[in-house]
Amino acid sequence: MNIGDLLFQLIFFILLIGIVAAVFYAVRTLVIKKPNNQKSIEQKLDRIIELLEKENKD
């Protein structure tokens, strides 16, 4: 085995690990961030509804 083959295998394994890590990170981000984002939107909408109800009573 010469240096070129060893270098190619090393680069290929680093690239493969990088792709797996990127997919894992993307899936984790999509799964974890959505519930927090939904709660934030729901809280904002609840606040808007409260303000509108308060405005209608006055």
All heavy atoms as TSV, in Angstrom:
chain	resi	resn	atom	element	x	y	z
A	1	MET	N	N	0.854	-1.174	0.000
A	1	MET	CA	C	0.000	0.000	0.000
A	1	MET	C	C	0.901	1.238	0.000
A	1	MET	O	O	1.817	1.349	0.798
A	1	MET	CB	C	-0.887	-0.012	1.259
A	1	MET	CG	C	-2.054	0.925	1.143
A	1	MET	SD	S	-3.031	1.103	2.645
A	1	MET	CE	C	-3.939	-0.399	2.699
A	2	ASN	N	N	0.611	2.142	-0.879
A	2	ASN	CA	C	1.449	3.342	-0.932
A	2	ASN	C	C	0.777	4.513	-0.209
A	2	ASN	O	O	-0.347	4.415	0.281
A	2	ASN	CB	C	1.793	3.694	-2.387
A	2	ASN	CG	C	0.566	4.018	-3.213
A	2	ASN	OD1	O	-0.480	4.310	-2.652
A	2	ASN	ND2	N	0.692	3.967	-4.531
A	3	ILE	N	N	1.468	5.616	-0.145
A	3	ILE	CA	C	1.001	6.802	0.592
A	3	ILE	C	C	-0.301	7.342	-0.005
A	3	ILE	O	O	-1.195	7.770	0.717
A	3	ILE	CB	C	2.092	7.902	0.572
A	3	ILE	CG1	C	3.378	7.398	1.198
A	3	ILE	CG2	C	1.597	9.164	1.246
A	3	ILE	CD1	C	3.362	7.349	2.691
A	4	GLY	N	N	-0.447	7.328	-1.318
A	4	GLY	CA	C	-1.639	7.853	-1.980
A	4	GLY	C	C	-2.894	7.094	-1.574
A	4	GLY	O	O	-3.941	7.696	-1.313
A	5	ASP	N	N	-2.782	5.762	-1.504
A	5	ASP	CA	C	-3.932	4.951	-1.093
A	5	ASP	C	C	-4.324	5.238	0.350
A	5	ASP	O	O	-5.503	5.353	0.685
A	5	ASP	CB	C	-3.624	3.461	-1.249
A	5	ASP	CG	C	-3.519	3.032	-2.700
A	5	ASP	OD1	O	-4.071	3.746	-3.557
A	5	ASP	OD2	O	-2.889	1.990	-2.960
A	6	LEU	N	N	-3.325	5.352	1.198
A	6	LEU	CA	C	-3.580	5.626	2.610
A	6	LEU	C	C	-4.217	7.005	2.786
A	6	LEU	O	O	-5.185	7.162	3.544
A	6	LEU	CB	C	-2.271	5.551	3.401
A	6	LEU	CG	C	-2.386	5.649	4.906
A	6	LEU	CD1	C	-3.217	4.495	5.449
A	6	LEU	CD2	C	-1.017	5.643	5.535
A	7	LEU	N	N	-3.713	7.985	2.061
A	7	LEU	CA	C	-4.267	9.340	2.136
A	7	LEU	C	C	-5.711	9.360	1.619
A	7	LEU	O	O	-6.580	10.004	2.218
A	7	LEU	CB	C	-3.395	10.297	1.323
A	7	LEU	CG	C	-3.706	11.771	1.440
A	7	LEU	CD1	C	-3.518	12.239	2.877
A	7	LEU	CD2	C	-2.805	12.569	0.515
A	8	PHE	N	N	-5.974	8.651	0.532
A	8	PHE	CA	C	-7.329	8.587	-0.017
A	8	PHE	C	C	-8.289	7.962	0.983
A	8	PHE	O	O	-9.402	8.471	1.190
A	8	PHE	CB	C	-7.331	7.784	-1.321
A	8	PHE	CG	C	-8.698	7.590	-1.894
A	8	PHE	CD1	C	-9.335	8.630	-2.557
A	8	PHE	CD2	C	-9.366	6.378	-1.765
A	8	PHE	CE1	C	-10.603	8.463	-3.084
A	8	PHE	CE2	C	-10.632	6.208	-2.279
A	8	PHE	CZ	C	-11.251	7.253	-2.949
A	9	GLN	N	N	-7.893	6.877	1.623
A	9	GLN	CA	C	-8.753	6.223	2.605
A	9	GLN	C	C	-9.003	7.129	3.803
A	9	GLN	O	O	-10.128	7.195	4.313
A	9	GLN	CB	C	-8.129	4.904	3.067
A	9	GLN	CG	C	-8.248	3.811	2.052
A	9	GLN	CD	C	-7.709	2.497	2.561
A	9	GLN	OE1	O	-7.125	2.434	3.634
A	9	GLN	NE2	N	-7.914	1.438	1.789
A	10	LEU	N	N	-7.981	7.821	4.253
A	10	LEU	CA	C	-8.138	8.736	5.384
A	10	LEU	C	C	-9.121	9.859	5.055
A	10	LEU	O	O	-10.031	10.153	5.834
A	10	LEU	CB	C	-6.772	9.320	5.774
A	10	LEU	CG	C	-6.752	10.248	6.973
A	10	LEU	CD1	C	-7.155	9.486	8.231
A	10	LEU	CD2	C	-5.385	10.861	7.140
A	11	ILE	N	N	-8.977	10.452	3.880
A	11	ILE	CA	C	-9.881	11.530	3.465
A	11	ILE	C	C	-11.309	10.994	3.314
A	11	ILE	O	O	-12.268	11.643	3.726
A	11	ILE	CB	C	-9.387	12.180	2.156
A	11	ILE	CG1	C	-8.112	12.965	2.428
A	11	ILE	CG2	C	-10.452	13.087	1.561
A	11	ILE	CD1	C	-7.421	13.474	1.182
A	12	PHE	N	N	-11.438	9.795	2.744
A	12	PHE	CA	C	-12.759	9.205	2.559
A	12	PHE	C	C	-13.447	8.945	3.903
A	12	PHE	O	O	-14.628	9.241	4.069
A	12	PHE	CB	C	-12.653	7.906	1.761
A	12	PHE	CG	C	-13.983	7.278	1.473
A	12	PHE	CD1	C	-14.811	7.801	0.505
A	12	PHE	CD2	C	-14.404	6.178	2.190
A	12	PHE	CE1	C	-16.048	7.228	0.241
A	12	PHE	CE2	C	-15.639	5.602	1.945
A	12	PHE	CZ	C	-16.459	6.126	0.967
A	13	PHE	N	N	-12.715	8.399	4.884
A	13	PHE	CA	C	-13.313	8.138	6.193
A	13	PHE	C	C	-13.686	9.428	6.917
A	13	PHE	O	O	-14.733	9.503	7.559
A	13	PHE	CB	C	-12.371	7.294	7.064
A	13	PHE	CG	C	-12.343	5.847	6.680
A	13	PHE	CD1	C	-11.138	5.188	6.506
A	13	PHE	CD2	C	-13.514	5.129	6.466
A	13	PHE	CE1	C	-11.103	3.860	6.144
A	13	PHE	CE2	C	-13.496	3.804	6.103
A	13	PHE	CZ	C	-12.276	3.158	5.940
A	14	ILE	N	N	-12.863	10.461	6.790
A	14	ILE	CA	C	-13.194	11.751	7.399
A	14	ILE	C	C	-14.460	12.318	6.755
A	14	ILE	O	O	-15.346	12.827	7.446
A	14	ILE	CB	C	-12.012	12.736	7.278
A	14	ILE	CG1	C	-10.873	12.278	8.183
A	14	ILE	CG2	C	-12.442	14.153	7.614
A	14	ILE	CD1	C	-9.599	13.056	8.006
A	15	LEU	N	N	-14.559	12.211	5.436
A	15	LEU	CA	C	-15.755	12.688	4.731
A	15	LEU	C	C	-16.988	11.895	5.146
A	15	LEU	O	O	-18.064	12.465	5.372
A	15	LEU	CB	C	-15.542	12.579	3.219
A	15	LEU	CG	C	-16.675	13.084	2.331
A	15	LEU	CD1	C	-16.836	14.585	2.491
A	15	LEU	CD2	C	-16.385	12.743	0.884
A	16	LEU	N	N	-16.849	10.585	5.270
A	16	LEU	CA	C	-17.962	9.736	5.674
A	16	LEU	C	C	-18.443	10.080	7.081
A	16	LEU	O	O	-19.645	10.216	7.326
A	16	LEU	CB	C	-17.547	8.266	5.602
A	16	LEU	CG	C	-18.634	7.229	5.804
A	16	LEU	CD1	C	-19.669	7.341	4.704
A	16	LEU	CD2	C	-18.024	5.839	5.804
A	17	ILE	N	N	-17.522	10.276	7.999
A	17	ILE	CA	C	-17.876	10.662	9.371
A	17	ILE	C	C	-18.536	12.035	9.371
A	17	ILE	O	O	-19.505	12.274	10.097
A	17	ILE	CB	C	-16.637	10.626	10.283
A	17	ILE	CG1	C	-16.193	9.174	10.487
A	17	ILE	CG2	C	-16.913	11.289	11.621
A	17	ILE	CD1	C	-14.851	9.029	11.163
A	18	GLY	N	N	-18.060	12.937	8.536
A	18	GLY	CA	C	-18.652	14.271	8.434
A	18	GLY	C	C	-20.088	14.227	7.934
A	18	GLY	O	O	-20.949	14.949	8.438
A	19	ILE	N	N	-20.346	13.383	6.952
A	19	ILE	CA	C	-21.711	13.262	6.416
A	19	ILE	C	C	-22.651	12.693	7.477
A	19	ILE	O	O	-23.768	13.196	7.672
A	19	ILE	CB	C	-21.720	12.396	5.143
A	19	ILE	CG1	C	-21.045	13.149	4.005
A	19	ILE	CG2	C	-23.140	12.008	4.757
A	19	ILE	CD1	C	-20.812	12.313	2.764
A	20	VAL	N	N	-22.201	11.654	8.187
A	20	VAL	CA	C	-23.028	11.066	9.244
A	20	VAL	C	C	-23.301	12.094	10.334
A	20	VAL	O	O	-24.432	12.218	10.818
A	20	VAL	CB	C	-22.352	9.801	9.819
A	20	VAL	CG1	C	-23.075	9.323	11.070
A	20	VAL	CG2	C	-22.322	8.701	8.779
A	21	ALA	N	N	-22.284	12.852	10.720
A	21	ALA	CA	C	-22.459	13.874	11.754
A	21	ALA	C	C	-23.424	14.963	11.286
A	21	ALA	O	O	-24.255	15.437	12.063
A	21	ALA	CB	C	-21.105	14.483	12.130
A	22	ALA	N	N	-23.340	15.368	10.024
A	22	ALA	CA	C	-24.233	16.404	9.494
A	22	ALA	C	C	-25.684	15.935	9.482
A	22	ALA	O	O	-26.590	16.684	9.847
A	22	ALA	CB	C	-23.784	16.804	8.091
A	23	VAL	N	N	-25.912	14.695	9.077
A	23	VAL	CA	C	-27.272	14.151	9.064
A	23	VAL	C	C	-27.813	14.062	10.491
A	23	VAL	O	O	-28.953	14.437	10.759
A	23	VAL	CB	C	-27.310	12.770	8.367
A	23	VAL	CG1	C	-28.634	12.078	8.584
A	23	VAL	CG2	C	-27.030	12.931	6.885
A	24	PHE	N	N	-26.986	13.573	11.408
A	24	PHE	CA	C	-27.400	13.475	12.811
A	24	PHE	C	C	-27.749	14.848	13.369
A	24	PHE	O	O	-28.771	15.027	14.023
A	24	PHE	CB	C	-26.275	12.842	13.636
A	24	PHE	CG	C	-26.576	12.776	15.103
A	24	PHE	CD1	C	-27.451	11.830	15.606
A	24	PHE	CD2	C	-25.984	13.667	15.987
A	24	PHE	CE1	C	-27.732	11.769	16.962
A	24	PHE	CE2	C	-26.260	13.617	17.339
A	24	PHE	CZ	C	-27.128	12.669	17.822
A	25	TYR	N	N	-26.912	15.840	13.101
A	25	TYR	CA	C	-27.148	17.196	13.592
A	25	TYR	C	C	-28.430	17.780	12.987
A	25	TYR	O	O	-29.226	18.407	13.690
A	25	TYR	CB	C	-25.954	18.088	13.259
A	25	TYR	CG	C	-26.127	19.510	13.700
A	25	TYR	CD1	C	-26.034	19.868	15.036
A	25	TYR	CD2	C	-26.411	20.518	12.773
A	25	TYR	CE1	C	-26.206	21.175	15.446
A	25	TYR	CE2	C	-26.590	21.818	13.175
A	25	TYR	CZ	C	-26.478	22.148	14.505
A	25	TYR	OH	O	-26.665	23.444	14.890
A	26	ALA	N	N	-28.656	17.553	11.693
A	26	ALA	CA	C	-29.850	18.100	11.037
A	26	ALA	C	C	-31.121	17.467	11.606
A	26	ALA	O	O	-32.085	18.173	11.907
A	26	ALA	CB	C	-29.769	17.857	9.529
A	27	VAL	N	N	-31.116	16.160	11.789
A	27	VAL	CA	C	-32.293	15.482	12.342
A	27	VAL	C	C	-32.536	15.939	13.772
A	27	VAL	O	O	-33.671	16.222	14.162
A	27	VAL	CB	C	-32.120	13.949	12.264
A	27	VAL	CG1	C	-33.186	13.236	13.071
A	27	VAL	CG2	C	-32.153	13.490	10.816
A	28	ARG	N	N	-31.482	16.029	14.547
A	28	ARG	CA	C	-31.606	16.462	15.940
A	28	ARG	C	C	-32.156	17.885	16.021
A	28	ARG	O	O	-33.016	18.186	16.840
A	28	ARG	CB	C	-30.233	16.377	16.612
A	28	ARG	CG	C	-30.270	16.671	18.067
A	28	ARG	CD	C	-28.906	16.411	18.692
A	28	ARG	NE	N	-28.827	17.160	19.915
A	28	ARG	CZ	C	-27.873	18.008	20.224
A	28	ARG	NH1	N	-26.878	18.180	19.404
A	28	ARG	NH2	N	-27.893	18.651	21.356
A	29	THR	N	N	-31.673	18.750	15.168
A	29	THR	CA	C	-32.141	20.138	15.165
A	29	THR	C	C	-33.616	20.208	14.785
A	29	THR	O	O	-34.388	20.930	15.417
A	29	THR	CB	C	-31.313	20.971	14.170
A	29	THR	OG1	O	-29.950	20.914	14.560
A	29	THR	CG2	C	-31.758	22.422	14.174
A	30	LEU	N	N	-34.025	19.470	13.779
A	30	LEU	CA	C	-35.422	19.502	13.349
A	30	LEU	C	C	-36.352	18.923	14.407
A	30	LEU	O	O	-37.451	19.425	14.610
A	30	LEU	CB	C	-35.585	18.736	12.040
A	30	LEU	CG	C	-34.983	19.396	10.809
A	30	LEU	CD1	C	-35.079	18.455	9.616
A	30	LEU	CD2	C	-35.664	20.705	10.492
A	31	VAL	N	N	-35.928	17.876	15.089
A	31	VAL	CA	C	-36.782	17.222	16.081
A	31	VAL	C	C	-36.859	18.042	17.355
A	31	VAL	O	O	-37.933	18.213	17.931
A	31	VAL	CB	C	-36.272	15.791	16.375
A	31	VAL	CG1	C	-36.979	15.209	17.583
A	31	VAL	CG2	C	-36.479	14.909	15.165
A	32	ILE	N	N	-35.755	18.589	17.817
A	32	ILE	CA	C	-35.727	19.267	19.112
A	32	ILE	C	C	-36.254	20.700	19.023
A	32	ILE	O	O	-36.972	21.149	19.895
A	32	ILE	CB	C	-34.301	19.244	19.690
A	32	ILE	CG1	C	-33.940	17.823	20.091
A	32	ILE	CG2	C	-34.178	20.177	20.886
A	32	ILE	CD1	C	-32.534	17.665	20.593
A	33	LYS	N	N	-35.955	21.419	17.976
A	33	LYS	CA	C	-36.295	22.840	17.919
A	33	LYS	C	C	-37.772	23.103	17.682
A	33	LYS	O	O	-38.285	24.110	18.102
A	33	LYS	CB	C	-35.477	23.542	16.823
A	33	LYS	CG	C	-33.996	23.554	17.086
A	33	LYS	CD	C	-33.667	24.436	18.256
A	33	LYS	CE	C	-32.173	24.441	18.486
A	33	LYS	NZ	N	-31.764	25.211	19.621
A	34	LYS	N	N	-38.475	22.227	17.011
A	34	LYS	CA	C	-39.874	22.507	16.676
A	34	LYS	C	C	-40.794	22.660	17.889
A	34	LYS	O	O	-41.572	23.593	17.929
A	34	LYS	CB	C	-40.406	21.453	15.718
A	34	LYS	CG	C	-39.935	21.672	14.318
A	34	LYS	CD	C	-40.870	21.084	13.321
A	34	LYS	CE	C	-40.377	21.507	11.946
A	34	LYS	NZ	N	-41.333	21.316	10.943
A	35	PRO	N	N	-40.729	21.780	18.892
A	35	PRO	CA	C	-41.629	21.974	20.031
A	35	PRO	C	C	-41.396	23.305	20.745
A	35	PRO	O	O	-42.344	23.971	21.126
A	35	PRO	CB	C	-41.300	20.803	20.956
A	35	PRO	CG	C	-40.794	19.754	20.043
A	35	PRO	CD	C	-40.051	20.501	18.965
A	36	ASN	N	N	-40.150	23.720	20.903
A	36	ASN	CA	C	-39.867	25.002	21.545
A	36	ASN	C	C	-40.430	26.148	20.712
A	36	ASN	O	O	-40.979	27.102	21.241
A	36	ASN	CB	C	-38.364	25.185	21.735
A	36	ASN	CG	C	-37.804	24.211	22.748
A	36	ASN	OD1	O	-38.533	23.667	23.557
A	36	ASN	ND2	N	-36.521	23.973	22.688
A	37	ASN	N	N	-40.281	26.049	19.406
A	37	ASN	CA	C	-40.785	27.088	18.517
A	37	ASN	C	C	-42.306	27.140	18.577
A	37	ASN	O	O	-42.886	28.217	18.599
A	37	ASN	CB	C	-40.303	26.809	17.091
A	37	ASN	CG	C	-40.544	27.979	16.173
A	37	ASN	OD1	O	-40.786	29.086	16.629
A	37	ASN	ND2	N	-40.491	27.742	14.887
A	38	GLN	N	N	-42.952	25.995	18.635
A	38	GLN	CA	C	-44.408	25.949	18.708
A	38	GLN	C	C	-44.897	26.588	20.000
A	38	GLN	O	O	-45.874	27.326	19.997
A	38	GLN	CB	C	-44.912	24.502	18.628
A	38	GLN	CG	C	-44.840	23.906	17.238
A	38	GLN	CD	C	-45.921	24.459	16.331
A	38	GLN	OE1	O	-46.117	25.675	16.236
A	38	GLN	NE2	N	-46.616	23.586	15.663
A	39	LYS	N	N	-44.239	26.299	21.115
A	39	LYS	CA	C	-44.657	26.892	22.383
A	39	LYS	C	C	-44.502	28.394	22.350
A	39	LYS	O	O	-45.339	29.131	22.858
A	39	LYS	CB	C	-43.844	26.297	23.538
A	39	LYS	CG	C	-44.279	24.905	23.910
A	39	LYS	CD	C	-43.591	24.434	25.155
A	39	LYS	CE	C	-44.085	23.058	25.541
A	39	LYS	NZ	N	-43.494	22.596	26.793
A	40	SER	N	N	-43.426	28.862	21.751
A	40	SER	CA	C	-43.200	30.297	21.657
A	40	SER	C	C	-44.305	30.963	20.842
A	40	SER	O	O	-44.831	32.001	21.226
A	40	SER	CB	C	-41.840	30.560	21.017
A	40	SER	OG	O	-41.650	31.930	20.819
A	41	ILE	N	N	-44.659	30.361	19.719
A	41	ILE	CA	C	-45.730	30.916	18.885
A	41	ILE	C	C	-47.061	30.891	19.628
A	41	ILE	O	O	-47.825	31.865	19.587
A	41	ILE	CB	C	-45.822	30.135	17.552
A	41	ILE	CG1	C	-44.587	30.402	16.711
A	41	ILE	CG2	C	-47.084	30.505	16.789
A	41	ILE	CD1	C	-44.494	29.548	15.467
A	42	GLU	N	N	-47.329	29.791	20.320
A	42	GLU	CA	C	-48.581	29.697	21.074
A	42	GLU	C	C	-48.646	30.755	22.174
A	42	GLU	O	O	-49.692	31.359	22.398
A	42	GLU	CB	C	-48.716	28.302	21.674
A	42	GLU	CG	C	-49.050	27.237	20.662
A	42	GLU	CD	C	-49.104	25.844	21.266
A	42	GLU	OE1	O	-49.028	25.726	22.504
A	42	GLU	OE2	O	-49.224	24.885	20.489
A	43	GLN	N	N	-47.539	30.993	22.855
A	43	GLN	CA	C	-47.517	32.007	23.902
A	43	GLN	C	C	-47.764	33.394	23.316
A	43	GLN	O	O	-48.493	34.196	23.896
A	43	GLN	CB	C	-46.180	31.977	24.641
A	43	GLN	CG	C	-46.018	30.773	25.533
A	43	GLN	CD	C	-44.636	30.679	26.130
A	43	GLN	OE1	O	-43.715	31.394	25.721
A	43	GLN	NE2	N	-44.476	29.805	27.103
A	44	LYS	N	N	-47.163	33.680	22.168
A	44	LYS	CA	C	-47.371	34.983	21.532
A	44	LYS	C	C	-48.827	35.155	21.103
A	44	LYS	O	O	-49.413	36.227	21.290
A	44	LYS	CB	C	-46.447	35.125	20.325
A	44	LYS	CG	C	-44.992	35.307	20.700
A	44	LYS	CD	C	-44.120	35.374	19.475
A	44	LYS	CE	C	-42.663	35.459	19.862
A	44	LYS	NZ	N	-41.780	35.445	18.691
A	45	LEU	N	N	-49.405	34.088	20.539
A	45	LEU	CA	C	-50.803	34.180	20.126
A	45	LEU	C	C	-51.729	34.348	21.328
A	45	LEU	O	O	-52.703	35.120	21.268
A	45	LEU	CB	C	-51.203	32.935	19.329
A	45	LEU	CG	C	-50.618	32.836	17.916
A	45	LEU	CD1	C	-50.954	31.493	17.310
A	45	LEU	CD2	C	-51.144	33.955	17.050
A	46	ASP	N	N	-51.439	33.650	22.417
A	46	ASP	CA	C	-52.243	33.815	23.632
A	46	ASP	C	C	-52.164	35.254	24.139
A	46	ASP	O	O	-53.169	35.827	24.561
A	46	ASP	CB	C	-51.769	32.852	24.723
A	46	ASP	CG	C	-52.158	31.409	24.430
A	46	ASP	OD1	O	-53.053	31.191	23.591
A	46	ASP	OD2	O	-51.558	30.506	25.047
A	47	ARG	N	N	-50.980	35.831	24.075
A	47	ARG	CA	C	-50.801	37.219	24.529
A	47	ARG	C	C	-51.604	38.175	23.638
A	47	ARG	O	O	-52.257	39.100	24.132
A	47	ARG	CB	C	-49.315	37.584	24.505
A	47	ARG	CG	C	-49.027	38.985	24.938
A	47	ARG	CD	C	-49.212	39.166	26.412
A	47	ARG	NE	N	-48.866	40.535	26.766
A	47	ARG	CZ	C	-49.534	41.269	27.616
A	47	ARG	NH1	N	-50.566	40.765	28.252
A	47	ARG	NH2	N	-49.159	42.498	27.869
A	48	ILE	N	N	-51.568	37.943	22.324
A	48	ILE	CA	C	-52.327	38.794	21.401
A	48	ILE	C	C	-53.815	38.668	21.676
A	48	ILE	O	O	-54.548	39.671	21.699
A	48	ILE	CB	C	-51.995	38.421	19.933
A	48	ILE	CG1	C	-50.563	38.825	19.611
A	48	ILE	CG2	C	-52.972	39.070	18.969
A	48	ILE	CD1	C	-50.069	38.322	18.277
A	49	ILE	N	N	-54.295	37.451	21.908
A	49	ILE	CA	C	-55.721	37.242	22.204
A	49	ILE	C	C	-56.111	37.957	23.490
A	49	ILE	O	O	-57.167	38.596	23.556
A	49	ILE	CB	C	-56.030	35.730	22.280
A	49	ILE	CG1	C	-55.926	35.116	20.887
A	49	ILE	CG2	C	-57.416	35.489	22.854
A	49	ILE	CD1	C	-55.976	33.608	20.874
A	50	GLU	N	N	-55.257	37.863	24.511
A	50	GLU	CA	C	-55.544	38.563	25.770
A	50	GLU	C	C	-55.646	40.065	25.557
A	50	GLU	O	O	-56.564	40.715	26.077
A	50	GLU	CB	C	-54.443	38.268	26.791
A	50	GLU	CG	C	-54.481	36.879	27.369
A	50	GLU	CD	C	-53.289	36.612	28.286
A	50	GLU	OE1	O	-52.557	37.567	28.617
A	50	GLU	OE2	O	-53.106	35.449	28.663
A	51	LEU	N	N	-54.722	40.624	24.787
A	51	LEU	CA	C	-54.743	42.066	24.531
A	51	LEU	C	C	-55.990	42.472	23.744
A	51	LEU	O	O	-56.599	43.510	24.023
A	51	LEU	CB	C	-53.475	42.490	23.787
A	51	LEU	CG	C	-52.187	42.429	24.602
A	51	LEU	CD1	C	-50.990	42.703	23.707
A	51	LEU	CD2	C	-52.225	43.423	25.754
A	52	LEU	N	N	-56.385	41.666	22.767
A	52	LEU	CA	C	-57.586	41.978	21.991
A	52	LEU	C	C	-58.838	41.887	22.840
A	52	LEU	O	O	-59.751	42.723	22.725
A	52	LEU	CB	C	-57.695	41.038	20.784
A	52	LEU	CG	C	-56.698	41.287	19.647
A	52	LEU	CD1	C	-56.789	40.191	18.609
A	52	LEU	CD2	C	-56.936	42.639	19.018
A	53	GLU	N	N	-58.912	40.883	23.725
A	53	GLU	CA	C	-60.062	40.765	24.606
A	53	GLU	C	C	-60.137	41.947	25.564
A	53	GLU	O	O	-61.204	42.479	25.849
A	53	GLU	CB	C	-59.998	39.442	25.362
A	53	GLU	CG	C	-60.317	38.233	24.507
A	53	GLU	CD	C	-60.139	36.919	25.259
A	53	GLU	OE1	O	-59.612	36.934	26.383
A	53	GLU	OE2	O	-60.529	35.887	24.700
A	54	LYS	N	N	-58.984	42.344	26.088
A	54	LYS	CA	C	-58.929	43.476	26.996
A	54	LYS	C	C	-59.372	44.754	26.285
A	54	LYS	O	O	-60.099	45.579	26.837
A	54	LYS	CB	C	-57.520	43.642	27.548
A	54	LYS	CG	C	-57.422	44.586	28.719
A	54	LYS	CD	C	-55.978	44.785	29.123
A	54	LYS	CE	C	-55.590	43.855	30.237
A	54	LYS	NZ	N	-54.238	44.165	30.789
A	55	GLU	N	N	-58.967	44.902	25.032
A	55	GLU	CA	C	-59.309	46.075	24.238
A	55	GLU	C	C	-60.823	46.104	23.940
A	55	GLU	O	O	-61.458	47.159	23.983
A	55	GLU	CB	C	-58.520	46.077	22.930
A	55	GLU	CG	C	-58.691	47.316	22.083
A	55	GLU	CD	C	-57.837	47.244	20.836
A	55	GLU	OE1	O	-56.611	47.253	20.987
A	55	GLU	OE2	O	-58.418	47.174	19.748
A	56	ASN	N	N	-61.405	44.967	23.685
A	56	ASN	CA	C	-62.833	44.885	23.384
A	56	ASN	C	C	-63.677	45.179	24.632
A	56	ASN	O	O	-64.777	45.718	24.527
A	56	ASN	CB	C	-63.203	43.511	22.829
A	56	ASN	CG	C	-62.752	43.351	21.386
A	56	ASN	OD1	O	-62.521	44.334	20.698
A	56	ASN	ND2	N	-62.605	42.115	20.952
A	57	LYS	N	N	-63.192	44.817	25.810
A	57	LYS	CA	C	-63.939	45.082	27.054
A	57	LYS	C	C	-63.962	46.571	27.373
A	57	LYS	O	O	-64.921	47.062	27.932
A	57	LYS	CB	C	-63.320	44.312	28.207
A	57	LYS	CG	C	-63.615	42.831	28.156
A	57	LYS	CD	C	-63.004	42.111	29.338
A	57	LYS	CE	C	-63.279	40.621	29.259
A	57	LYS	NZ	N	-62.653	39.894	30.375
A	58	ASP	N	N	-62.895	47.258	27.005
A	58	ASP	CA	C	-62.805	48.703	27.310
A	58	ASP	C	C	-63.589	49.512	26.356
A	58	ASP	O	O	-64.494	49.761	25.958
A	58	ASP	CB	C	-61.357	49.198	27.240
A	58	ASP	CG	C	-60.512	48.584	28.344
A	58	ASP	OD1	O	-61.084	48.118	29.342
A	58	ASP	OD2	O	-59.290	48.582	28.176
